[in-house]
């Protein structure tokens, strides 16, 4: 089984998947490999359409808040609305400069504009943090110039965890929404040993996934920490890195 991160891995800097990469993955599928995606992205109509360009058996959104296998939801790791609402209100009261991007399907709240958007229809309306719809939460993104100095751990609810991205943002998800754990879920579901799984990634939230599989491939544009633990380093995402490694090690039937 081959697992892919999306941003910075499968997707180029222009947020497209090159035809060369599509062809390489389609060839893997024809050879009998299961294909899966594990992404921090949402399950929006736009992202679903993006994935539909490729054959796949498994996909996890929000790092694993929602896990689908063979087009069926098999696990949901979401944060309870009531507790999240209280947590966000406390953060806002103490640090009003923090910008919040909250995914509570089917809604997406953006505090910078004080609007809420419907993820399917695209309809939007004015909204404030204290008037969010009572839906459980898949993911929260926080942005602030001083974010790394804010003790976010003191605001977390028991079900949540967070990490800082390479851009300085913070992502809050359910503590079970972890790419390493999702990888093990895929292994169990398809009865494929972890040692026989391959993963491609580029960023900090891919580390647990890369450590879990038998073969890990870091993109040429990956963070140094990921390159250090990976079995292989391929070309960048803008230079068909995924396709380059696949064509060299899998589709040409070379050992890896």
N, C-alpha and C positions, 0 to 999 in steps of 0.2 A: 504494500500500500504506500502511496505517495501523498504526503500532506504539504499544503502550500499556505503560507501567509499571503496576503494580497498586496497591501501598500508597501512599496519599496522592494517587493519580491516579484510577484507575477505582474504587477502593474508598473508601467513606465512612469516617468515623472509627469507625463501628460495624462495619467490615469486611464491608459488603454492597455490592452493585452495585444502584443504584436502577433501577426499571423504566424510567424516562425514559432512562437511559443505555443500558440493554439495547436499547430500541426504536431509539435513534439508531444504534447499531452494527449492528443487524440491517438497518436501511435502507441503510446503507453497503454491507453485504455484498450485498444485493439489487441495488445499483447497479453491482456488479462490482469493488469494492475488495477486495483481499486484506487480511485482518486478522491481526495478530500481537501477542503479548504477550512482553515481556522483563522478567523479575522476579528479584529476589534470593531469592524464596521457593523452598522445596523442592518436589520432585515427590511430595508426600504425597497420600494418598487425599483428604484434606480439600481441598487446593488444586485437585486435578483436578476434583472435584465443583463447586467454585466456578467454574472456567473453563467447565465444560460448560453453563453457563447462556448462553453466548455462542457464536456461530459463529466459528471461527478456522482459519487455515491453517498457522500458525507459532507456536511457543512455545519460549522459552528459560528454563530454570530456573537458579537460583544464578548469575544474571548472565551465563550462557552456559556453565556447566560441562556442561550437557546441552542440546542443541539438537534440536528436533523440527520437521519440516516434513511436512505432510499425514499426521500420526500416525505418522511414521517417524523414528527416531533417525538424524540425519545427521552429528552430531559430538559427541564426548565429550572434555571438557577436565578431567581429574581429577588429583588429587595422589596420588603413590605412597604407600601405607600406611607402608612401612618408614621413609622419610625424614620423613614427617609425624609419625609416632609419636615419633621422636627429637626433632624440633623442639618438639613439645608438652611432652615430658618436661623438656627444658631450660628452657622457659618456666616450667613449673610449679615446678621446683627453684629458679629465681631469683626468681620472683614468685608465691608460693603463693596470694596473694590474688586472682589472676585467675580469673574464672569462665569456663568453656569450654562452648560449644554446638557439637558436632561432628557433621556429617552425613556418614556413610559408608554409603550405601545398601546394604541396606534399613534401616540402624540410625541412630538419633539419640541421641548421648550427651550428658547434662547433668551437668556436674561439680558443680553446686550441690546436686543430690540424690544424686549418685553412682549414677545409674540409666542404663540404656540401653533405648530404646523401639524396637519394631519398627514401621516407618512404615505398614505395611499392616494388620497384625492389631491393633496397639495394645498388644500384650503388652509388659510391661516387667519388668526384673530388675535386681538390684544389680550394679554394675560399677564399676571404677576405671580411671583413665587408663592404667595399665600393663597392663590386661587387655582392651583394646579388640579387637573382632573384626578379623581381618586383611582388611579391605576398603579399597579406595582411597577417597579423601576428595573430596567435592564442595565443601564449604564449612565454614569455621570462624568462629564468632563469639566474640570475646573481650570481656569486660566487667570493668571495674575503675575505681574513682574516680581512680586515678593513671595510667590507660592512656596518655593523651597524652604523658606524660613517659617512657614506657618505649621504648627504642630497638628497636622491633620489626624494623626492617630488618636488624639484626644476627642475627636468628633465622630469617630467611626461607631457604627452600631455593631452588635455581635456578629451579624451575618455578612458584614462587608469587609473588603480589603481594598487597598489602593496601591498604585505605583506611579512614579514620575516618568514621563516620556522624555525622549532626547530633545524635545522642543521646549521642555520646562513645564508642560501642562501636567495635571494629575488626573488619572483615570480611577474612578471608584466603581467596583463591580461586586457581585456576590463572591464570597471567599472561595466558592467552588467553581467560579468562572475563571479557570486557569488553563492555559494551553497544554501544560503537561498533563493535567488531569483529563482534559478532553482527548488527548492522544491515547491515553490508556482506555478511555471509553470506546474509541474507534477500534482499538485492538481487541477488546472484549466482544464488541458487537459483531465484527467480521471474523472473529476467531483467527486473527493473524498475530503471531508473536511480535512483540515490540522490536526484537532483533531483526525482523524482516521488514521493518518500516523505514521509510526515508522521509525526511522533512527539510523544507527550504524556508529560510527566514532571514531577517535583516535587523531586527530591533530588539530592545530590551525585553518585551513581552514574549519573545520567541525563545528565550533562553531555556525555560523549563521543557518546552516541546523538544528542543534540540538535544537536551540531556537525556530525554526519555527514549528516543528512537535508536535503532541500531546504526543508521547512517544519517548524518546531519550535514547539510550543505548551506554555507553562509554565502550571501551575495557579496559581490565585490564592493558594494556600497554599504555593507553592514557595519554596525558599530564594532570597534576593536574587541570588546569583550566577547561578542558572539563569534567572531572569526577565531578567537583563541581556543574556544571549546569545540568548534566544528571539525568534522572529519575532512571536509573539503571546503575550499573557497573558490567560487566560480566567478564569472564576469558580472558586471553590474546589471541592475534591472533595465537600464537604458541600452545595454549592449547584449540583449538576449541571453542573460546569464543562466536562466532556468533551462532554456532550450539547449544551450551549449553543453551543460553538464549532462542532461538527459541523452542527447544524441551521442555523446562520447562514451557514457558509462552504461546506458540501458538499451537504447535503440540500435546501437551497433553491437550489442550482445557482448560487450567487454566486461570483465569482472570488476567489482568495485569494493 
